[in-house]
């Protein structure tokens, strides 16, 4: 065959091939137009439908942040994926620009479909049979992710395009781009750029550097291959990032608007993994979860640097206490004015099984020991029973079957209310609780949200000594009242406190301030170490030790802080070293030393506001009452006008003494007698002073009998036993020999008398029972029924009390002893 023929055949052959290709292109063109028409019809139908829910079924995990923005914990959503929703304005501009550059450059220009991209992909993949290219827009990818579409076949692709047009019809471009960033896969079970940024780089998406933004931008295109969760994935990710970096550098500055000069783009990146997700302040975070805190982000009030310093100091302290068997502690710090939680240490080590470290000591119900005593004193101040310098008696006293004792098993006799409180004397506190009315202590604690699961009769007068349980969280709310004018409010967890629950006034502002001022006089724990660590500004604090040495407490206020610490064992085992003052007190002041000093706030805390109904006057130092002219020493003291029981002191009295005989005269006659001052204490106080080894000078005996009108009692008797609010049981048993009933239990009759009384007489329903000297007890074989008991002293003073006596078939003698520090 000739060359011409060959050429003719080639031409014919070429013409035939060209014709077939042209025919194929026409068919494909008609097919494409048909598909587009179908899609447009479908989109038109969808466009008239209602607006879709862009986040229907979207489940978020939980992210907890400290006050300074550091991540405390990132937790899975219910479908076991790390996912957080984030607004577009909180995503770094560089990340937005890089993603658009890599995924969809014309996103803000097209209507959901990029026709030019589809044409390029069709030409390259179908016509030229080259490397397959994608043409999905961000809208299409969002449609696939939102509606969980299978786009591996033609039908799935058509649905994807239709839904993309549907979304474009109802949402703005910014809304669609934001949703894409919240749905996009970033490897493994990590979805959404917020979770990816926190996990891979330990920072918010708004804080990403340009190299980090470029890395995240390329992951969603192939999340399985480019996941930084594996070494191979990091290598593939780095290759893709370098390709995008080259494209980025070729773009004009206008495209990169808003991106600031950052780190070199070829700088190697370090990726964190899911194992590196922080789990800080775990007890605090668990408490937030238990409260049903919403999904998504939660910005707490926790001060992470302070929390970590507290953890370190607590750990160091417990190492020093190991020889004493003390190896666990809890601490809670709140901001007094707002009750925001600043530090929360539920245990010494969350991961320690040896100490049951996952138990939260801040919320655990424990006996507070004497830590509740300040509130009995506050109520006594409010109800006008005492003022801070009132004289109380630290003496043995029985309340039915309840026989309280002091922690040191000793009694100090007369003591001021302030001294009794800061020295944690049990007997004065029990006496005050017994006198509280409307509300009594039980009613007041219930109003303050303290869980009391038993009736008041179950707790009795042991409440003030820790005969119940409450949590550290509840305890700090009570103490915060003292610095907030008596206002109670719940703990706050957020960076911005929620004002939904209004504070409740549970104490008068005057009673709250006076109690705080009393606690301020509590001397600090001192030691060689603490002399360097302890802050010097005022601190109002109190300790507590529970029965059998199971719990040691210290809690107090300073500046705008309320701090509580607890040491003990979660299994309830006792340790004689668990004493509030010696075990919890030093830790309390070591943690307090870590707080910044705020002198103005401390001045405000411990200064009486001008609006308070308070007055400071000179008081007789010995008696705590207003001084009479014979009181040798005075000191300033607070009282609440119209409320506090202020009276002129009667302890110091001038006695006329005959100059010739040295005996006591009936009246003063200048020139014949001289006035000498003696102390006349109530009989029970006088006896206590004698037991304490304090010898008081006594006036000389009378030289002659004096008229009755000159011997009138200055202070009427006060019946201490029996108590009017109690029913007394007397048992009758049969004597087998005599075949008659004998009374087996007697009722103690006790009273306090004026210091000048020498003898007193008891009566039951006007029937004479017997005589006693001051300080003596008369035991009476009570008879069933209602009985009026009366005591009359030899100076004419009298007092009565009515009780009920019941007969018990069987007597079980029960003596309840509670010792609390």
GUDO-727328 format. One record per residue (C-alpha): residue in one letter; x negated, z negated, y. Coordinates in pm, whole numbers, padded with zeros to 5 digits, always signed. Example, Ala and Ser with C-alpha at 12.3 -4.5 7.8 and 13.67 -1.06 7.14 Angstrom:
! residues 2
A-01230-00780-00450;S-01367-00714-00106;
***
This chain:
! residues 821
X+00000+00000+00000;X-00126+00094+00341;X-00204-00138+00615;X+00088-00002+00813;X+00321-00077+00532;X+00180-00422+00504;X+00235-00472+00874;X+00590-00347+00845;X+00661-00585+00560;X+00510-00872+00756;X+00722-00792+01054;X+01032-00767+00841;X+00937-01088+00663;X+00869-01269+00991;X+01194-01142+01132;X+01382-01269+00829;X+01213-01617+00850;X+01284-01640+01216;X+01647-01552+01151;X+01684-01824+00890;X+01531-02082+01123;X+01757-01971+01403;X+02058-02002+01176;X+01948-02351+01071;X+01906-02456+01429;X+02252-02328+01519;X+02403-02522+01228;X+02219-02835+01321;X+02315-02792+01683;X+02684-02764+01590;X+02649-03062+01356;X+02487-03269+01627;X+02753-03174+01880;X+03024-03259+01630;X+02867-03596+01566;X+02833-03659+01935;X+03193-03561+01995;X+03301-03793+01717;X+03094-04073+01864;X+03231-04010+02210;X+03586-04024+02072;X+03508-04345+01886;X+03341-04494+02194;X+03643-04395+02403;X+03872-04579+02162;X+03643-04883+02162;X+03622-04872+02539;X+03994-04937+02567;X+03969-05234+02333;X+03919-05591+02452;X+03581-05719+02562;X+03377-05835+02261;X+03214-06174+02222;X+02846-06098+02264;X+02743-06419+02092;X+03017-06455+01834;X+02885-06659+01541;X+02553-06715+01718;X+02404-07040+01587;X+02135-07224+01777;X+01889-07480+01656;X+01802-07784+01864;X+01506-07818+02094;X+01428-08155+02251;X+01197-08169+02552;X+01029-08461+02726;X+01075-08520+03098;X+00759-08324+03176;X+00884-08023+02978;X+00673-08074+02664;X+00844-07993+02336;X+00926-08302+02130;X+01095-08132+01838;X+01234-07791+01740;X+01493-07799+01465;X+01661-07533+01255;X+02008-07399+01313;X+02267-07457+01044;X+02176-07123+00883;X+01814-07241+00849;X+01674-07019+01122;X+01482-07107+01433;X+01694-06968+01710;X+01753-07064+02074;X+01948-06894+02346;X+01767-06821+02671;X+01883-06665+03000;X+01702-06354+03114;X+01563-06518+03426;X+01374-06765+03206;X+01186-06488+03028;X+00849-06384+03170;X+00877-06054+03365;X+00571-05925+03180;X+00750-05971+02849;X+01057-05787+02976;X+00850-05498+03110;X+00629-05471+02803;X+00932-05473+02571;X+01104-05199+02768;X+00781-04997+02773;X+00743-05028+02397;X+01105-05007+02285;X+01316-04827+02544;X+01156-04696+02863;X+01478-04545+02995;X+01695-04847+02914;X+01825-04885+03268;X+01895-04510+03299;X+02083-04415+02979;X+02435-04509+02873;X+02340-04657+02537;X+02202-04340+02380;X+01873-04183+02487;X+01951-03813+02434;X+01599-03698+02514;X+01456-03949+02266;X+01703-03835+02002;X+01604-03472+02064;X+01233-03555+02038;X+01286-03748+01719;X+01501-03471+01571;X+01246-03203+01656;X+00951-03401+01526;X+01113-03540+01213;X+01352-03265+01104;X+01241-02940+01251;X+00865-02986+01235;X+00879-03211+00928;X+00628-03439+01099;X+00588-03815+01122;X+00922-03982+01142;X+01009-04111+01488;X+01279-04357+01590;X+01526-04303+01869;X+01712-04634+01873;X+01773-04780+02214;X+01773-05152+02285;X+02152-05129+02301;X+02156-04977+01953;X+01919-05241+01817;X+02136-05513+01971;X+02443-05359+01806;X+02269-05364+01468;X+02163-05728+01511;X+02489-05852+01660;X+02716-05688+01402;X+02470-05712+01110;X+02486-05336+01040;X+02314-05150+00757;X+02163-04851+00935;X+01973-04702+00639;X+02241-04434+00591;X+02425-04192+00815;X+02748-04393+00822;X+02559-04702+00931;X+02381-04506+01201;X+02708-04374+01335;X+02854-04725+01349;X+02542-04844+01526;X+02574-04578+01793;X+02944-04646+01837;X+02892-05018+01879;X+02609-04954+02123;X+02843-04747+02338;X+03105-05020+02298;X+02867-05289+02425;X+02749-05070+02712;X+03109-05025+02815;X+03170-05401+02858;X+02834-05552+02956;X+02572-05503+03224;X+02221-05390+03138;X+02080-05735+03214;X+02333-05898+02983;X+02241-05658+02704;X+01868-05707+02751;X+01913-06084+02753;X+02115-06067+02432;X+01849-05849+02268;X+01581-06109+02342;X+01806-06378+02193;X+01878-06180+01873;X+01546-06003+01813;X+01358-06092+01491;X+01006-06226+01529;X+00901-06279+01168;X+01020-06504+00889;X+01319-06715+00994;X+01224-06703+01361;X+01473-06521+01581;X+01492-06490+01954;X+01207-06489+02198;X+01263-06854+02299;X+01193-06987+01949;X+00912-06736+01895;X+00735-06838+02215;X+00763-07209+02136;X+00643-07169+01778;X+00366-06909+01816;X+00226-07017+02151;X+00362-07369+02208;X+00513-07279+02544;X+00828-07155+02708;X+00891-06782+02732;X+00867-06806+03111;X+00506-06926+03084;X+00365-06653+02860;X+00045-06481+02964;X+00031-06102+02965;X-00163-06080+02634;X+00092-06312+02472;X+00381-06110+02615;X+00232-05788+02477;X+00198-05949+02134;X+00559-06064+02121;X+00682-05726+02243;X+00561-05540+01934;X+00686-05782+01665;X+01061-05692+01656;X+00985-05327+01567;X+00840-05441+01234;X+00879-05820+01202;X+00788-05838+00834;X+00462-05648+00870;X+00356-05796+01206;X+00454-06158+01157;X+00181-06395+01281;X+00279-06636+01004;X+00020-06476+00773;X-00336-06355+00818;X-00244-05997+00730;X+00049-06010+00969;X-00179-06127+01249;X-00415-05835+01184;X-00132-05583+01192;X+00008-05749+01501;X-00329-05726+01674;X-00354-05350+01603;X-00006-05292+01746;X-00081-05509+02047;X-00396-05311+02126;X-00197-04986+02112;X+00060-05127+02353;X-00221-05261+02573;X-00361-04908+02606;X-00018-04776+02704;X+00029-05066+02949;X-00299-04997+03124;X-00201-04633+03178;X+00116-04728+03362;X+00131-04721+03743;X+00144-05054+03920;X+00507-04996+04013;X+00602-05018+03645;X+00416-05348+03615;X+00583-05495+03920;X+00596-05872+03905;X+00311-05913+03657;X+00032-06115+03810;X-00341-06088+03726;X-00391-06277+03403;X-00638-06320+03121;X-00835-06019+02990;X-00605-05810+02773;X-00854-05781+02488;X-00891-06159+02457;X-00820-06272+02096;X-00502-06474+02067;X-00448-06797+01876;X-00114-06832+01700;X+00050-07151+01587;X+00270-07159+01279;X+00584-07344+01178;X+00366-07623+01041;X+00240-07683+01394;X+00585-07743+01543;X+00558-08086+01711;X+00755-08382+01579;X+00704-08633+01858;X+00901-08954+01919;X+01083-08898+01588;X+01307-09205+01607;X+01420-09106+01956;X+01496-08750+01846;X+01681-08873+01537;X+01895-09095+01753;X+01989-08799+01972;X+02088-08601+01664;X+02297-08888+01528;X+02483-08899+01856;X+02592-08541+01798;X+02393-08391+02081;X+02484-08028+02134;X+02295-07735+01990;X+02039-07564+02204;X+01809-07727+02456;X+01813-08092+02550;X+01591-08212+02831;X+01540-08585+02785;X+01419-08861+03013;X+01135-08957+02775;X+00795-08982+02945;X+00570-08833+02676;X+00231-08948+02817;X+00366-09301+02846;X+00517-09281+02499;X+00182-09180+02352;X-00006-09455+02537;X+00244-09708+02407;X+00194-09579+02052;X-00182-09610+02079;X-00171-09960+02229;X+00079-10082+01973;X-00138-09948+01692;X-00446-10123+01832;X-00256-10448+01870;X-00129-10444+01510;X-00480-10382+01379;X-00584-10706+01546;X-00288-10885+01386;X-00337-10765+01029;X-00499-11091+00920;X-00177-11268+01022;X+00036-11037+00811;X+00190-10868+01115;X+00196-10492+01060;X+00511-10352+01216;X+00661-10346+01564;X+00910-10164+01783;X+00928-10115+02158;X+01174-09973+02409;X+01111-09900+02776;X+01388-09797+03014;X+01416-09730+03383;X+01616-10025+03511;X+01803-09854+03794;X+01934-09565+03581;X+01887-09699+03224;X+01706-09378+03130;X+01495-09409+02817;X+01125-09368+02903;X+00958-09470+02574;X+01111-09531+02231;X+00899-09662+01942;X+01117-09727+01641;X+00831-09845+01420;X+00454-09860+01408;X+00431-09549+01187;X+00723-09318+01114;X+00554-09181+00801;X+00450-09513+00646;X+00647-09607+00336;X+00472-09945+00321;X+00654-10065+00632;X+00968-09850+00583;X+00857-09666+00894;X+01156-09434+00914;X+01383-09730+00987;X+01445-09741+01362;X+01375-10088+01497;X+01530-09997+01832;X+01876-09951+01681;X+01846-10190+01384;X+02065-10499+01404;X+01844-10810+01418;X+01881-11174+01517;X+01766-11213+01881;X+01665-11578+01853;X+01662-11729+02201;X+01658-11394+02379;X+02028-11438+02462;X+01987-11774+02637;X+01953-11626+02989;X+02310-11499+02972;X+02455-11841+02888;X+02273-11972+03196;X+02401-11677+03401;X+02760-11750+03299;X+02708-12121+03370;X+02581-12031+03718;X+02877-11799+03770;X+03133-12057+03654;X+02990-12332+03873;X+02856-12549+03593;X+02497-12554+03719;X+02258-12426+03981;X+01892-12345+03899;X+01770-12700+03969;X+02060-12883+03805;X+01948-13164+03579;X+02029-13104+03213;X+01965-13331+02917;X+01748-13222+02629;X+01876-13484+02386;X+02011-13485+02029;X+02381-13413+02011;X+02615-13331+01727;X+02901-13080+01757;X+03114-13145+01453;X+02902-13022+01163;X+02665-12838+01395;X+02345-13030+01462;X+02114-12812+01677;X+01746-12888+01712;X+01465-12765+01933;X+01199-12532+01802;X+00936-12808+01823;X+01174-13069+01672;X+01125-13283+01983;X+01337-13376+02285;X+01221-13391+02645;X+01512-13578+02801;X+01610-13482+03158;X+01502-13131+03253;X+01600-12883+03523;X+01803-12578+03425;X+01514-12349+03518;X+01264-12545+03310;X+01505-12565+03018;X+01549-12187+03024;X+01188-12079+03056;X+01078-12338+02799;X+01359-12221+02570;X+01505-12565+02499;X+01791-12534+02253;X+01996-12846+02327;X+02066-12771+02697;X+02161-12412+02610;X+02407-12527+02342;X+02556-12781+02584;X+02613-12507+02841;X+02767-12267+02590;X+03009-12540+02484;X+03130-12571+02846;X+03183-12199+02918;X+03541-12088+02974;X+03712-11764+03080;X+03510-11601+02953;X+03333-11806+02692;X+03010-11665+02552;X+03175-11489+02259;X+03425-11313+02486;X+03155-11210+02730;X+02930-11061+02461;X+03223-10861+02324;X+03292-10724+02673;X+02925-10621+02697;X+02956-10409+02383;X+02771-10646+02149;X+02904-10598+01794;X+03065-10923+01678;X+03222-10848+01342;X+03349-11200+01281;X+03588-11423+01477;X+03446-11667+01731;X+03488-11960+01490;X+03241-11797+01251;X+02959-11805+01507;X+03047-12125+01691;X+02784-12266+01922;X+02502-12099+01728;X+02555-11777+01925;X+02314-11882+02200;X+02045-11956+01940;X+02062-11612+01780;X+02332-11684+01522;X+02437-11319+01524;X+02276-10975+01531;X+02236-10703+01788;X+01995-10416+01850;X+01705-10383+02088;X+01893-10103+02262;X+02185-10337+02330;X+01953-10616+02440;X+01780-10409+02710;X+02119-10311+02851;X+02199-10681+02895;X+01866-10756+03064;X+01899-10455+03293;X+02213-10619+03434;X+02005-10901+03576;X+01816-10656+03795;X+02118-10441+03876;X+02341-10702+04037;X+02534-10783+03719;X+02635-10421+03652;X+02632-10315+03287;X+02588-09949+03197;X+02495-09759+02879;X+02157-09610+02804;X+02088-09266+02948;X+01896-09004+02754;X+01884-08703+02983;X+01647-08605+03258;X+01950-08601+03486;X+02164-08910+03407;X+02525-08851+03311;X+02754-09038+03549;X+03062-08998+03328;X+03080-09367+03235;X+03117-09600+03531;X+02913-09925+03537;X+03100-10249+03467;X+03050-10569+03664;X+02998-10832+03393;X+02810-11089+03602;X+02841-11185+03966;X+02549-11048+04171;X+02456-11404+04266;X+02442-11527+03906;X+02242-11221+03801;X+01982-11271+04074;X+01946-11646+04016;X+01894-11593+03642;X+01633-11328+03715;X+01462-11565+03959;X+01457-11838+03694;X+01299-11606+03438;X+01040-11498+03695;X+00899-11851+03682;X+00823-11816+03312;X+00441-11848+03287;X+00252-11557+03139;X+00076-11552+02807;X-00295-11588+02878;X-00597-11496+02669;X-00941-11353+02720;X-00822-11000+02654;X-00502-11033+02852;X-00681-11167+03156;X-00821-10818+03200;X-00518-10620+03089;X-00230-10816+03234;X-00079-10687+03554;X-00051-10939+03835;X+00282-10846+03988;X+00584-11068+03904;X+00753-11032+03567;X+01081-11195+03462;X+01065-11231+03086;X+01192-11423+02785;X+01092-11460+02423;X+01289-11516+02105;X+01215-11621+01749;X+01484-11587+01486;X+01564-11841+01219;X+01300-11865+00940;X+01049-11660+01146;X+01191-11317+01065;X+01188-11169+01416;X+00964-11216+01718;X+01091-11085+02052;X+00970-11048+02408;X+01175-10875+02676;X+01157-10865+03053;X+01186-10685+03384;X+00928-10574+03637;X+00969-10324+03917;X+01205-10054+03796;X+01136-10116+03427;X+01291-10310+03143;X+01064-10350+02840;X+01146-10500+02500;X+00917-10547+02200;X+00995-10670+01850;X+00767-10764+01562;X+00884-10828+01209;X+00958-10670+00873;X+01247-10437+00804;X+01303-10603+00467;X+01385-10929+00645;X+01092-11123+00500;X+00966-11417+00703;X+00621-11489+00839;X+00532-11815+01018;X+00323-11609+01261;X+00631-11425+01387;X+00682-11641+01694;X+00806-11479+02011;X+00561-11632+02256;X+00246-11598+02045;X+00318-11274+01859;X+00546-11063+02080;X+00440-11203+02419;X+00083-11067+02414;X+00200-10721+02305;X+00465-10726+02577;X+00206-10781+02849;X-00040-10530+02701;X+00229-10262+02720;X+00341-10381+03063;X-00017-10333+03184;X+00015-09960+03108;X+00293-09915+03362;X+00215-09801+03715;X+00234-10077+03972;X+00514-10043+04226;X+00490-10332+04471;X+00787-10225+04692;X+01015-10200+04388;X+00902-10541+04268;X+00967-10690+04611;X+01320-10549+04607;X+01380-10675+04253;X+01284-11036+04321;X+01413-11070+04678;X+01766-11190+04745;X+01967-10923+04926;X+02128-11028+05251;X+02470-10943+05105;X+02443-11211+04836;X+02640-11533+04880;X+02333-11751+04834;X+02176-12032+05027;X+01845-12213+04983;X+01837-12581+05074;X+01607-12880+05012;X+01692-13056+04685;X+01576-13387+04547;X+01295-13300+04308;X+01382-13571+04056;X+01757-13521+04032;X+01814-13163+04145;X+02090-13274+04382;X+02103-13284+04759;X+01864-13560+04865;X+01995-13887+04995;X+01784-14081+05241;X+01600-14259+04959;X+01482-13948+04770;X+01100-13951+04797;X+01032-13578+04737;X+01226-13258+04791;X+01181-12893+04701;X+01376-12583+04806;X+01639-12454+04566;X+01911-12189+04550;X+02282-12253+04517;X+02601-12045+04548;X+02818-12187+04829;X+03167-12267+04706;X+03062-12227+04341;X+02758-12435+04253;X+02808-12807+04175;X+02618-12947+04471;X+02644-13319+04541;X+02434-13587+04704;X+02190-13749+04464;X+02276-14100+04346;X+01962-14155+04141;X+01759-14326+04413;X+01931-14637+04542;X+01820-14914+04775;X+01858-15258+04621;X+01855-15575+04839;X+01597-15822+04708;X+01590-16180+04825;X+01259-16250+05002;X+01244-16609+04886;X+01336-16576+04518;X+01252-16215+04449;X+01593-16178+04281;X+01855-15917+04354;X+02105-16004+04623;X+02462-15886+04646;X+02416-15740+04996;X+02142-15670+05241;X+02079-15934+05506;X+01791-15841+05737;X+01539-16120+05756;X+01658-16269+05427;X+01637-15961+05203;X+01442-15641+05188;X+01554-15301+05051;X+01359-15163+04758;X+01432-14822+04606;X+01486-14792+04232;X+01595-14502+04012;X+01934-14539+03846;X+01961-14273+03577;X+02261-14217+03351;X+02226-14423+03035;X+02143-14130+02804;X+01876-14002+03044;X+01728-14349+03082;X+01706-14384+02706;X+01537-14046+02674;X+01281-14138+02938;X+01200-14454+02747;X+01160-14253+02423;X+00925-14019+02609;X+00711-14319+02714;X+00812-14303+03078;X+00852-14657+03209;X+01078-14692+03512;X+01076-14994+03736;X+01394-15198+03696;X+01561-15395+03972;X+01538-15773+03934;X+01837-15962+03797;X+02109-16087+04031;X+02047-16431+04174;X+02424-16497+04160;X+02748-16333+04055;X+02869-16079+04306;X+03227-15987+04402;X+03368-15695+04194;X+03406-15473+04499;X+03031-15469+04542;X+02971-15358+04184;X+03184-15043+04170;X+03039-14768+03949;X+02874-14485+04141;X+02908-14245+03842;X+03203-14273+03601;X+03130-14252+03228;X+03103-13913+03058;X+03218-13906+02696;X+02973-13703+02483;X+03134-13766+02144;X+03394-13693+02018;X+03473-13348+02160;X+03833-13275+02268;X+03835-12921+02130;X+03750-13027+01774;X+03959-13161+01487;X+03788-13446+01301;X+03833-13490+00927;X+03816-13830+00761;X+03806-13856+00385;X+03990-14114+00182;X+03850-14189-00163;X+03983-14419-00433;X+03779-14726-00523;X+03819-14764-00898;X+03761-15141-00894;X+03984-15236-00603;X+04229-14947-00658;X+04260-14887-00288;X+04153-14626-00033;X+03838-14672+00167;X+03741-14464+00469;X+03419-14280+00390;X+03351-14100+00720;X+03332-14254+01062;X+03350-14088+01402;X+03065-14151+01646;X+03172-14270+01991;X+02908-14195+02254;X+02914-14186+02634;X+02676-14162+02926;X+02703-14435+03192;X+02585-14501+03543;X+02237-14647+03558;X+02371-14980+03683;X+02610-15032+03390;X+02515-15303+03141;X+02811-15295+02901;X+03112-15076+02812;X+03425-15113+02595;X+03602-14855+02373;X+03977-14830+02309;X+04185-14611+02073;X+04546-14568+02191;X+04495-14888+02396;X+04370-15074+02088;X+04035-15242+02143;X+03756-15106+01920;X+03439-15279+02041;X+03169-15309+02305;X+02839-15124+02342;X+02539-15133+02569;X+02438-14809+02747;X+02268-14579+02499;X+02435-14733+02194;X+02681-14562+01958;X+03000-14720+01823;X+03119-14584+01487;X+03496-14581+01441;X+03690-14541+01120;X+03930-14284+01253;X+04298-14283+01159;X+04493-13956+01108;X+04696-13836+01401;X+04650-13773+01773;X+04434-14040+01931;X+04346-14111+02293;X+04001-14267+02318;X+03905-14451+02637;X+03579-14608+02749;X+03554-14854+03040;X+03224-14980+03182;X+03158-15315+03344;X+03148-15158+03691;X+03505-15032+03660;X+03430-14671+03565;X+03653-14519+03295;X+03692-14192+03101;X+03931-14072+02829;X+03952-13796+02572;X+04230-13701+02328;X+04137-13577+01981;X+04312-13496+01656;X+04210-13668+01335;X+04310-13524+00998;X+04279-13662+00649;X+04078-13454+00404;X+04135-13489+00030;X+03774-13403-00037;X+03485-13428+00203;X+03191-13197+00194;X+02927-13311+00440;X+02774-13009+00605;X+02503-13037+00864;X+02409-12705+01016;X+02067-12699+01174;X+01951-12405+01379;X+01605-12385+01523;X+01527-12108+01765;X+01251-12049+02015;
***
